[in-house]
Amino acid sequence: MFRACIILALLCGTCFGEVLHAGGKAGEFSVQVDTSSGQYNVLVDGNVWLKGGQIAAHINQKWLSSKTGGLVLKGSSSSKGQTPYLGPYSSIDITWSAGNIPVITSFKAYQQHPAFVFDILFPLGANNTQSTDGVVYAFPSFSNTSSTLNYLTYTDTFAYAHVGKGSVPGGVMGGPVFLHNQALRTLAISALDNFMISVHDHPAPLGGDWAFGAQGMVKQLQEGFSGATLLYAGQGVRSTLADWGSTLLGVYGKKPATLDSDVIISTLGYWTDNGAYYYYLTEPGKNYEQTIVDVSTYLKSIDVPIQNLQLDSWWYPKGKNNGVTEWVVMPSIFPDGMKYVNDKIAVPYALHNRYFAPDTPYQHNYTMIVEDYCAVPQDEKLFLDIMGASKSWGNVLYEQDWLVTTYTRMNATQDNVYVSRKWLMDMGSAAAKLDMTIQYCMPLPIHLLQSVEIQAVTQARASNDYNPGNNQWQLGYTSMLLWGLGLVPFKDDFWTTSPQPGCNFASCVEPNVYLETLVAVLTAGPIGPSDAVGHMDRDLVMHSCRQDGVLLKADHPAMPLDAVFVETFSSPSVLQVLESSTFIDGVRVQYVMAAGLNDSFTIKASDLPHASADSTFYVVDYFALFYNQSTSWMSVVNASHPLVVPAAGYPEIGLVPFHYYIFTEKSTGCSMLGELGKFITLSKQRVKGIHTDAQGMHVQVMGAPGEQVEFVFLKEGSGQVEVARVAQKLDNTGSGTITCSP
């Protein structure tokens, strides 16, 4: 046995005496642990994906390590337990001594989920932990990642997607990581708690090991502090990300946002934030009160059914460093007050807030931490008071912008384990008590992770600020992350016509109005056109909603196809080839958008979620049908005939080349294309139900009373495909039935 162990050690570096299996299936997802050294490996399908690095802690301004010394293994044990949602687990627990400070590391394998939790506990806490090396402890850490893996991760403000091979970017701007091989076996890695101070980095004193831990500015780990990292395995990047997100939500008991969680998500809005025509700009010779009323009057005159209105940072007073002093309307902006304007426009508000200024008078009446650049509340009552006041004005959503600024421009938010979390938890609990919802704007990935504890946060921005012509539409990957975390993504505002002279930006030209509008619709989130009076394209806007302003949505935001990760595996890149779908009573319609491609992209029938290799689809090239004279607007995609998406688009509808396709599976009798006058042609906001009998396919539709609704079907007969258009005027209850006869 001793000789065999020596031979094994020569092959793999360590003789591992313990193996834990997650998900109840041996060999699929496991961790090897050597209890005599604390060394470990993470294996997927029997292959080492991650080789364990050194376990370390920075205590009293010194690194103590299992490899270089100072962290001494004292013993190990096995245990079993159970946690809410994740259920029963088996654990290997190793006790260490960092001088006179005990540290316990645990490897927990869950039986009912393909999940491991790596947990580190400081029973007596630890002092003087701050470090310039990115983290204050390292567990888990990995000295090597398999060369057969790519990564998808999210970093920076708005959680931009990064893909690549090798070293994974992280730090305080970093976020969850999804490792995958070419067959799309995928491993998600993220914090499971302490989201606001948890990071991953490559600290130099640890030899560049990829370390997960509390961020380097943390000064002290309080008695009983523990930090948990979740590893979750699955098949497919999209599916694994979704299951990982569901696990986080389940652990904290948060219900994911739905497509009708609040009126801002479910109905058409008008927005005035950065990029909007009226962002820090009014109609000539008028104040903001008059301008907003003019906008409302104009939209009603062209029959655009706006159902909510966002007011950005231009309405409240600001102090030092341009932070908010008091969240109240300035008399010069709305002389008659917020409530007066709300009564005039007769739709609810979504109101913006930013970071608090260091000279805010709120610090005298509420608990706040004040530093040179800004201040952070530590008092739920502040949020109850300001949100409560705004609710009396007609506000339903609190938009917390500049999240990154409050976090990165203050010390207290980063050097204390609890401050940032309390700030966001107080905000969320106040909103919940007032029956209001929250939108996060300018979030880091850590803010998005923290939202799994906060029911009131229903949505977040998935892109940087819109400005005319700035190509701010590339957000499919971030939408996938937000949706996985139970949030509805928001694209930001956009223009529907161009040019719009006299605007407040470097350019008053938006060359991609169709793409901008389409992407807003495909997020399945809020939609907020922001045109000047006299410049909105009503027909384009109405592609997004019913006559009563209810938005027509797919079942989920558009996200990258898994085929993208396969296609780009050898040379990782972010490709905006996105898919979404609607499924109602056995009928599924799928939507694929491809934009900004440098080369053509091939989509096989089996690349679509829910499809198989023998599926056959009718495919409509949407803009070839409506905005181009091409007669080849419909094709058939099956196992022998894939769809080849060309890199070139249609110059007459935008500067950025893009294509939008409607897929419907070929069926006997009528095949559903749906409401081709809308970008989402089949939606649960339009269709109550579908049933098929000998007389045909019957579609129960809903909308505004008297609204004219037309559905399109494809029927195959005599070797040809027939296009059937069936229209119905809805009755005075907003209901009707559309029938496609075979």
C-alpha positions in Angstrom: 0.0 0.0 0.0 2.8 2.4 0.9 4.5 1.6 -2.5 1.2 2.2 -4.3 0.8 5.5 -2.6 4.3 6.6 -3.6 3.6 5.7 -7.3 0.3 7.6 -7.1 2.0 10.6 -5.6 4.5 10.6 -8.5 1.6 10.7 -10.9 -0.7 13.2 -9.3 1.6 14.9 -6.7 -0.4 13.9 -3.6 -1.9 10.7 -2.3 -5.6 11.6 -1.7 -7.2 9.5 1.0 -10.7 11.0 0.9 -13.1 11.5 -2.0 -16.4 13.3 -1.7 -19.1 13.1 -4.4 -21.8 15.7 -5.0 -25.2 15.2 -6.5 -25.4 11.6 -5.4 -23.5 10.2 -8.4 -19.9 9.0 -7.9 -17.4 10.2 -10.5 -19.4 13.1 -12.1 -18.5 15.9 -9.7 -16.0 15.1 -6.8 -13.4 16.6 -4.6 -10.3 14.7 -3.5 -8.9 15.7 -0.1 -5.6 14.7 1.5 -6.4 15.1 5.2 -2.8 14.9 6.2 -1.8 18.0 4.2 -5.0 19.8 3.4 -4.4 19.5 -0.3 -7.4 19.0 -2.6 -8.4 18.7 -6.2 -11.8 19.4 -8.0 -12.7 16.8 -10.5 -15.5 16.8 -13.2 -16.2 13.5 -14.9 -13.1 12.0 -13.4 -10.8 14.7 -14.7 -9.0 17.2 -12.6 -10.3 20.6 -13.5 -8.9 22.6 -10.6 -5.8 21.7 -8.6 -5.9 23.0 -5.1 -3.5 25.7 -4.1 -2.3 26.8 -0.7 -4.7 27.7 2.2 -3.7 31.0 3.7 -4.8 33.9 5.9 -3.4 37.4 6.4 -3.4 38.0 10.1 -1.6 40.7 12.1 -0.2 42.0 8.9 1.5 38.7 8.0 0.6 35.9 5.5 0.3 32.5 7.2 0.2 29.6 4.7 -0.2 25.9 4.5 2.6 25.9 1.9 5.1 28.4 3.1 4.5 28.1 6.8 2.5 29.7 9.7 -0.7 27.8 9.1 -0.3 24.4 10.8 -2.7 21.5 10.3 -3.9 20.2 13.7 -6.4 17.6 12.7 -9.3 16.5 10.6 -12.7 14.9 11.0 -15.8 13.9 9.0 -19.3 15.1 9.6 -22.8 15.1 8.1 -25.4 17.8 8.2 -28.2 19.6 6.4 -28.8 23.1 5.3 -32.0 24.8 4.1 -32.7 24.3 0.4 -29.4 22.5 -0.4 -30.3 19.6 1.9 -28.0 16.9 3.3 -24.3 17.0 2.9 -21.2 15.1 3.9 -18.2 17.1 5.0 -14.5 16.8 5.6 -13.4 19.4 8.2 -9.7 20.3 8.7 -8.5 22.3 11.7 -5.6 24.7 11.4 -3.6 26.9 13.8 -2.5 30.3 12.7 -0.3 31.0 15.7 -2.9 31.0 18.5 -5.8 31.6 16.1 -7.9 28.6 15.1 -9.1 28.3 11.5 -11.4 25.5 10.2 -11.7 24.7 6.5 -14.6 22.4 5.3 -15.4 20.6 2.1 -19.2 20.0 1.9 -20.6 17.7 -0.7 -24.4 18.0 -1.2 -26.3 14.8 -2.1 -29.3 16.4 -3.8 -27.5 19.0 -5.9 -24.3 18.9 -8.0 -22.8 21.3 -5.5 -19.8 21.7 -3.2 -19.4 24.4 -0.6 -15.9 25.3 0.5 -16.3 27.0 3.9 -13.7 28.7 6.1 -14.4 29.5 9.7 -12.5 31.8 12.1 -14.0 30.8 15.5 -12.2 33.5 17.4 -12.0 36.0 14.5 -8.8 37.6 13.2 -7.4 41.1 13.5 -5.2 43.4 11.3 -6.2 41.4 8.3 -6.0 44.1 5.6 -3.7 43.4 2.7 -2.7 45.0 -0.5 -2.7 41.6 -2.2 -6.4 41.5 -3.1 -7.7 39.0 -0.4 -7.3 38.6 3.3 -7.6 34.8 3.2 -7.5 32.1 0.5 -9.9 29.3 0.6 -10.5 27.8 -1.8 -7.5 28.6 -3.9 -6.3 26.8 -7.0 -2.7 26.6 -8.3 -3.7 25.3 -11.7 -6.8 25.3 -14.0 -7.1 22.7 -16.7 -5.8 23.9 -20.0 -8.9 22.3 -21.7 -11.2 25.0 -20.1 -12.5 28.3 -21.1 -14.1 30.8 -18.7 -17.0 33.2 -18.8 -16.9 35.8 -16.1 -18.4 39.2 -15.3 -16.5 42.3 -14.2 -16.8 46.0 -13.7 -19.7 48.4 -13.6 -22.8 46.9 -15.2 -21.2 43.4 -15.0 -19.7 43.1 -18.4 -19.0 39.7 -19.8 -15.5 38.5 -20.4 -14.5 35.2 -22.0 -11.1 33.6 -22.4 -8.6 31.0 -21.4 -6.1 31.0 -18.5 -6.0 33.5 -15.7 -9.5 34.7 -14.8 -9.9 38.5 -14.1 -11.3 39.4 -10.7 -10.7 41.7 -7.7 -13.3 43.9 -6.2 -14.7 44.5 -9.7 -15.0 40.8 -10.4 -17.9 38.4 -10.2 -19.0 34.8 -10.7 -17.0 32.5 -12.9 -18.2 29.7 -15.3 -15.6 27.3 -16.5 -16.4 25.0 -19.4 -14.9 22.6 -21.8 -15.6 22.3 -25.5 -18.4 19.8 -24.8 -19.9 22.5 -22.5 -19.5 20.6 -19.3 -19.7 23.6 -17.0 -18.6 24.5 -13.4 -19.9 27.7 -11.7 -17.9 29.2 -8.9 -19.1 32.1 -6.8 -19.5 33.4 -3.2 -22.4 31.9 -1.3 -22.4 34.6 1.4 -20.7 37.9 2.4 -21.3 38.9 -1.2 -20.3 42.5 -0.7 -16.8 41.7 0.4 -16.2 38.4 -1.4 -13.7 38.4 -4.3 -11.3 36.2 -6.2 -7.8 37.4 -7.1 -4.2 36.2 -7.8 -2.2 37.4 -4.8 1.5 37.6 -5.5 2.6 36.3 -2.0 0.7 33.1 -2.7 2.5 32.6 -5.9 -0.3 33.8 -8.1 -2.7 31.1 -6.9 -6.3 31.8 -7.9 -7.7 32.7 -4.4 -11.3 33.1 -3.2 -11.8 35.1 0.0 -12.7 38.4 1.6 -11.4 41.5 -0.2 -8.0 42.9 0.8 -9.3 46.1 2.5 -11.1 44.1 5.2 -9.5 45.1 8.6 -11.0 42.5 10.9 -12.9 39.2 10.8 -15.2 39.2 13.7 -15.5 36.2 16.1 -17.4 33.4 14.3 -16.8 34.8 10.9 -17.2 32.3 8.1 -17.0 32.6 4.3 -18.5 30.1 1.8 -17.8 29.5 -1.8 -20.2 27.6 -4.0 -19.1 25.2 -6.8 -21.9 24.0 -9.0 -21.6 21.6 -12.0 -23.9 21.2 -14.9 -24.2 20.7 -18.7 -24.4 23.7 -20.9 -23.3 27.2 -20.0 -26.9 28.6 -20.1 -28.4 25.8 -18.1 -25.7 25.7 -15.5 -25.8 29.4 -15.0 -29.6 29.2 -14.5 -29.3 26.3 -12.0 -26.5 28.1 -10.1 -28.7 31.2 -9.9 -31.7 29.2 -8.8 -29.6 27.7 -6.1 -28.5 31.1 -4.7 -32.1 32.2 -4.7 -33.3 29.0 -3.1 -30.7 29.3 -0.3 -32.0 32.8 0.6 -35.6 32.1 -0.1 -36.0 34.9 -2.6 -38.7 34.5 -5.3 -37.3 35.5 -8.7 -38.8 38.6 -10.4 -41.5 37.9 -12.9 -42.3 39.7 -16.1 -45.1 41.5 -14.3 -43.4 42.1 -10.9 -44.2 45.8 -11.1 -45.7 48.3 -13.5 -42.2 49.5 -14.6 -41.4 46.0 -15.9 -44.8 45.2 -17.4 -45.9 48.4 -19.2 -44.4 50.9 -21.6 -42.6 53.8 -20.0 -40.9 57.1 -20.9 -37.4 57.8 -19.6 -35.4 60.9 -19.0 -32.0 59.5 -17.9 -28.6 59.9 -19.6 -29.2 59.6 -23.3 -32.8 60.9 -23.2 -33.5 64.0 -25.1 -34.7 65.8 -22.0 -31.7 64.7 -19.8 -30.7 68.0 -18.2 -32.6 69.8 -21.0 -36.0 71.3 -21.2 -38.2 72.6 -24.0 -37.0 76.1 -25.0 -38.3 78.8 -22.6 -40.0 76.2 -20.3 -39.2 74.6 -17.0 -39.1 70.9 -16.3 -42.7 70.8 -15.0 -44.0 72.3 -18.3 -41.7 70.1 -20.3 -42.9 66.8 -18.7 -46.5 67.8 -19.1 -45.8 68.6 -22.8 -44.2 65.2 -23.3 -47.3 63.6 -21.8 -49.7 65.6 -23.9 -47.7 64.8 -27.1 -47.6 61.1 -26.4 -51.4 61.0 -25.8 -51.9 63.0 -29.1 -50.1 60.3 -31.1 -51.7 57.5 -29.2 -48.6 56.1 -27.6 -49.9 54.4 -24.4 -47.1 55.3 -21.9 -48.0 53.9 -18.5 -45.0 55.1 -16.3 -42.5 57.9 -16.3 -38.9 57.9 -15.0 -37.4 61.1 -13.6 -33.6 61.2 -13.4 -31.2 63.1 -11.3 -32.0 66.5 -12.6 -34.9 67.0 -10.1 -33.2 66.9 -6.7 -30.5 69.2 -5.1 -26.9 68.2 -5.0 -23.9 69.2 -2.8 -20.3 68.3 -2.5 -18.9 66.0 -5.2 -22.3 66.3 -6.9 -23.9 63.9 -4.5 -27.5 64.2 -3.4 -28.1 66.3 -0.3 -31.8 65.8 0.1 -34.1 63.6 -1.9 -36.7 66.3 -2.5 -37.8 68.1 -5.6 -36.3 71.5 -6.3 -38.9 74.3 -6.6 -37.2 75.5 -9.8 -37.8 72.1 -11.4 -41.5 71.5 -10.4 -42.8 74.7 -9.0 -46.2 73.0 -8.2 -44.6 69.9 -6.8 -44.2 66.3 -7.7 -47.8 65.3 -6.8 -49.2 68.1 -9.1 -47.3 66.8 -12.1 -48.2 63.2 -11.3 -51.9 64.2 -11.3 -51.5 65.9 -14.6 -49.7 63.0 -16.4 -51.8 60.3 -14.6 -49.1 57.6 -14.6 -46.8 56.5 -11.8 -43.1 57.5 -11.4 -39.9 55.6 -11.3 -37.5 58.0 -9.4 -33.8 58.1 -9.6 -31.3 58.5 -6.7 -27.5 58.6 -6.6 -24.8 58.5 -3.9 -25.3 60.8 -0.8 -23.1 63.8 -0.6 -20.7 64.2 2.4 -22.6 67.4 3.3 -26.0 65.8 3.3 -28.1 67.2 6.2 -29.5 63.6 6.7 -26.4 62.7 8.7 -27.8 64.8 11.6 -31.0 62.8 11.8 -30.1 59.4 10.7 -27.2 57.0 11.2 -24.7 57.4 8.3 -21.0 56.9 7.7 -19.6 60.0 6.1 -16.3 60.2 4.3 -14.6 62.7 2.0 -16.3 61.7 -1.2 -19.8 60.5 -0.2 -21.8 59.0 2.6 -23.5 55.6 3.1 -26.7 55.2 5.2 -26.8 52.6 8.0 -30.4 53.4 8.9 -33.6 51.8 7.5 -35.6 54.8 8.7 -33.9 57.1 6.2 -35.1 54.9 3.4 -38.6 54.5 5.0 -38.9 58.3 5.2 -37.6 59.3 1.7 -39.3 56.4 -0.1 -42.5 56.9 1.9 -42.6 60.6 0.9 -42.0 59.7 -2.7 -44.8 57.2 -2.7 -47.2 60.0 -1.8 -46.1 61.8 -4.9 -46.9 58.8 -7.1 -43.6 56.9 -7.1 -43.6 53.1 -7.3 -39.9 52.3 -8.0 -36.8 53.5 -6.3 -33.9 53.5 -8.8 -30.6 53.3 -6.9 -27.9 54.5 -9.3 -24.1 55.0 -8.9 -23.9 51.9 -6.8 -20.3 51.5 -7.8 -19.4 54.9 -6.6 -20.7 54.5 -3.1 -18.8 51.2 -2.9 -15.5 52.1 -4.4 -15.2 55.7 -3.3 -15.6 54.9 0.4 -13.4 52.9 2.9 -16.2 51.8 5.2 -18.0 50.0 2.5 -14.9 47.9 1.8 -12.9 47.5 5.0 -15.9 46.4 7.1 -17.6 43.0 6.6 -21.1 44.3 7.3 -21.5 48.0 6.2 -22.3 47.5 2.5 -24.7 44.7 3.2 -26.5 46.7 5.8 -26.9 49.6 3.4 -28.5 47.5 0.7 -30.5 45.4 3.1 -32.0 48.5 4.8 -32.9 49.9 1.4 -34.6 46.7 0.4 -36.5 46.2 3.7 -37.8 49.7 3.5 -39.0 49.2 -0.1 -40.7 46.0 0.9 -42.5 47.6 3.8 -43.8 50.3 1.5 -44.8 47.8 -1.3 -42.3 49.4 -3.7 -39.6 47.9 -5.9 -36.0 48.7 -6.6 -33.9 48.9 -9.7 -30.1 48.7 -9.4 -28.1 50.9 -11.7 -24.3 51.0 -12.2 -24.0 47.8 -10.2 -20.8 45.7 -9.8 -21.3 42.0 -9.9 -21.2 41.9 -6.1 -24.3 44.1 -5.9 -26.2 41.7 -8.2 -25.1 38.8 -6.1 -26.3 40.6 -2.9 -29.7 41.1 -4.5 -30.5 37.4 -3.9 -31.1 38.4 -0.3 -33.4 41.3 -1.2 -36.9 40.6 -2.4 -37.7 44.2 -3.4 -34.9 44.3 -6.0 -36.7 43.2 -9.1 -34.5 44.6 -11.9 -31.1 46.0 -12.9 -29.5 47.8 -15.7 -27.7 45.4 -18.1 -25.8 48.0 -20.1 -23.9 51.2 -19.8 -25.6 54.6 -20.3 -27.3 55.2 -23.6 -26.1 58.0 -25.8 -27.2 58.4 -29.4 -25.0 56.3 -31.6 -22.9 54.7 -28.8 -23.7 51.0 -29.6 -25.1 50.4 -26.1 -27.1 47.3 -27.3 -24.6 44.5 -26.5 -26.1 43.1 -23.4 -27.2 39.5 -24.0 -24.6 37.9 -21.7 -25.3 40.3 -18.8 -29.0 39.7 -19.3 -28.3 36.0 -18.8 -26.6 36.7 -15.5 -29.3 39.0 -14.3 -32.1 36.5 -15.2 -30.2 33.7 -13.5 -30.1 35.8 -10.3 -33.8 36.4 -10.4 -33.7 39.9 -11.9 -35.2 41.4 -15.0 -32.6 43.2 -17.2 -33.1 46.8 -18.4 -31.4 48.1 -21.5 -31.8 51.8 -20.7 -33.6 54.4 -22.7 -33.2 54.8 -26.5 -34.4 57.0 -29.4 -36.8 55.8 -32.1 -36.0 58.4 -34.8 -33.0 60.3 -36.0 -31.8 63.0 -36.0 -33.3 64.9 -33.1 -31.8 68.4 -33.4 -30.9 70.5 -30.4 -30.1 67.6 -28.1 -27.6 67.8 -25.2 -25.1 65.3 -26.5 -22.1 65.2 -28.8 -24.2 63.6 -31.5 -27.9 64.1 -32.1 -27.9 61.1 -34.6 -29.0 57.6 -33.7 -28.2 55.3 -36.7 -29.6 52.1 -35.2 -33.1 52.9 -34.1 -34.5 49.5 -35.1 -31.7 47.6 -33.3 -32.0 49.7 -30.2 -35.7 49.2 -30.0 -35.5 45.5 -30.8 -32.9 44.9 -28.1 -35.0 46.7 -25.5 -37.9 44.4 -26.3 -35.7 41.3 -26.2 -34.5 42.0 -22.6 -38.1 41.3 -21.5 -37.6 44.1 -19.0 -38.7 47.8 -18.8 -38.9 49.7 -22.1 -38.3 53.4 -22.0 -38.1 55.4 -25.3 -36.8 58.9 -24.7 -37.5 61.0 -27.8 -38.2 64.7 -28.1 -41.7 66.0 -28.5 -42.5 65.6 -32.2 -39.9 62.9 -32.8 -41.2 59.5 -31.6 -41.8 56.8 -34.2 -45.2 55.5 -33.0 -45.2 52.5 -35.3 -41.8 51.3 -34.1 -42.7 51.8 -30.4 -45.9 49.9 -30.8 -44.0 46.9 -32.0 -43.3 46.4 -28.2 -46.7 46.5 -26.7 -50.5 46.2 -26.8 -52.7 49.2 -27.4 -53.1 49.6 -23.7 -49.3 49.8 -23.1 -48.9 46.3 -21.7 -45.5 45.0 -23.0 -45.4 41.9 -25.1 -42.6 39.7 -23.9 -41.0 36.4 -24.5 -40.7 34.0 -21.5 -37.2 35.1 -20.7 -34.6 37.6 -21.9 -32.6 36.9 -25.0 -29.3 35.1 -24.1 -26.4 33.7 -26.1 -26.9 30.3 -27.6 -24.7 27.6 -26.2 -23.6 27.1 -29.8 -21.8 30.4 -29.4 -19.5 29.0 -26.7 -18.8 25.9 -28.9 -18.1 28.0 -32.0 -15.7 30.4 -30.2 -14.0 27.8 -28.0 -10.6 27.9 -29.7 -10.6 31.7 -29.9 -12.9 33.0 -27.2 -15.0 36.1 -28.0 -18.3 37.6 -27.1 -20.8 37.1 -29.9 -24.2 38.6 -29.8 -26.1 35.6 -31.2 -29.0 35.5 -28.8 -32.2 33.4 -28.3 -35.4 33.7 -26.5 -38.7 31.9 -26.7 -42.4 31.7 -25.7 -44.2 28.5 -24.9 -48.0 28.3 -24.5 -50.0 25.1 -24.4 -47.6 23.1 -26.4 -46.8 25.8 -29.0 -43.3 27.3 -28.9 -42.0 30.2 -30.9 -38.3 31.1 -30.7 -36.5 34.3 -31.5 -32.9 34.7 -32.6 -31.1 37.9 -33.0 -27.5 38.2 -34.3 -25.8 41.6 -34.4 -22.4 43.0 -35.1 -20.9 39.8 -36.5 -17.6 39.8 -38.4 -18.3 36.5 -40.0 -21.3 34.4 -40.8 -22.7 32.1 -38.1 -24.3 28.8 -38.6 -27.3 27.7 -36.5 -28.4 24.1 -36.6 -31.9 23.0 -35.6 -30.4 21.2 -32.6 -28.7 24.4 -31.4 -32.0 25.8 -30.3 -33.0 25.0 -26.7 -35.9 22.5 -26.5 -35.1 21.3 -30.0 -33.7 18.0 -31.2 -31.6 16.9 -34.2 -34.8 15.9 -36.1 -36.7 19.1 -35.5 -37.9 21.1 -38.5 -38.6 24.8 -38.3 -40.1 27.4 -40.5 -37.9 30.5 -40.1 -38.9 34.1 -40.9 -36.2 36.7 -41.5 -38.2 39.5 -39.8 -36.6 42.5 -41.4 -36.4 40.9 -44.8 -40.2 40.6 -44.6 -41.0 44.1 -43.4 -38.2 46.4 -44.4 -36.5 44.9 -47.4 -37.8 43.9 -50.8 -36.3 40.4 -50.6 -38.7 37.6 -51.3 -36.6 35.1 -49.4 -38.1 36.0 -46.0 -39.1 32.4 -45.1 -36.9 29.3 -45.0 -36.9 25.8 -43.6 -34.2 24.7 -41.0 -33.7 21.1 -40.2 -30.9 18.6 -39.7 -29.7 18.9 -43.3 -30.4 22.6 -43.8 -29.0 24.9 -41.1 -29.6 28.6 -41.0 -26.5 30.6 -42.1 -26.7 34.1 -40.6 -24.8 36.5 -42.8 -22.4 39.0 -41.3 -23.9 41.7 -43.5 -27.2 43.2 -42.5 -29.7 45.6 -44.1 -28.1 49.0 -44.5 -31.5 50.7 -44.9 -32.4 49.9 -41.3 -29.1 50.6 -39.4 -25.4 51.1 -39.4 -24.8 48.0 -37.3 -25.5 44.8 -39.3 -28.1 42.6 -37.6 -30.7 39.9 -38.3 -33.8 38.9 -36.4 -35.4 35.5 -37.0 -38.7 33.9 -35.9 -38.5 30.1 -35.5 -41.7 28.0 -35.3 -41.6 24.3 -35.3 -43.3 22.7 -38.3 -46.5 21.0 -37.3 -49.5 19.2 -39.0 -52.1 21.7 -39.9 -51.3 25.2 -38.7 -47.8 26.4 -37.7 -47.8 29.5 -35.5 -45.9 32.5 -36.5 -48.0 34.8 -34.4 -48.5 38.6 -34.4 -45.9 39.7 -36.9 -46.8 43.3 -36.3 -44.9 42.9 -33.0 -41.3 41.9 -32.3 -42.5 39.2 -29.9 -45.0 37.5 -32.0 -46.3 35.1 -29.4 -46.5 36.2 -25.8 -48.4 35.4 -22.6 -49.4 39.1 -22.4 -51.4 38.6 -25.6 -52.4 34.9 -25.6 -54.5 33.4 -22.8 -54.5 29.9 -24.3 -54.2 27.7 -27.4 -56.0 24.6 -28.2 -56.3 22.5 -31.4 -59.1 20.3 -32.6 -60.5 19.1 -35.9 -61.6 22.6 -36.8 -58.1 24.0 -36.4 -55.9 25.9 -34.0 -57.8 28.3 -31.7 -56.0 31.2 -30.0 -57.6 33.1 -27.2 -56.2 36.6 -27.3 -56.5 39.6 -25.1 -55.7 43.3 -25.1 -57.4 46.7 -25.1 -61.1 46.7 -25.9 -61.6 47.3 -29.6 -57.9 46.6 -30.4 -57.4 45.0 -33.8 -55.1 41.9 -33.6 -53.8 39.9 -36.5 -52.0 36.5 -36.3 -50.1 34.8 -39.1 -49.9 31.1 -39.6 -48.2 28.8 -42.1 -50.1 25.9 -43.7 -48.6 23.2 -45.9 -50.7 21.9 -48.7 -50.2 20.6 -52.3 -46.5 20.9 -51.8 -46.6 24.6 -51.0 -46.6 26.6 -47.9 -49.6 28.9 -47.6 -49.6 32.1 -45.5 -52.8 32.5 -43.5 -53.5 35.9 -41.9 -56.4 36.0 -39.4 -57.6 39.2 -37.8 -59.9 39.8 -34.8 -61.3 43.0 -33.3 -61.3 42.5 -29.5 -64.7 42.9 -27.7 -65.5 45.4 -25.0 -63.8 43.2 -22.4 -60.6 43.1 -24.5 -61.0 39.4 -25.5 -61.3 37.5 -28.7 -60.5 34.2 -30.4 -58.4 33.7 -33.6 -58.8 30.5 -35.5 -56.6 29.0 -38.1 -58.5 26.4 -40.1 -56.5 23.5 -41.5 
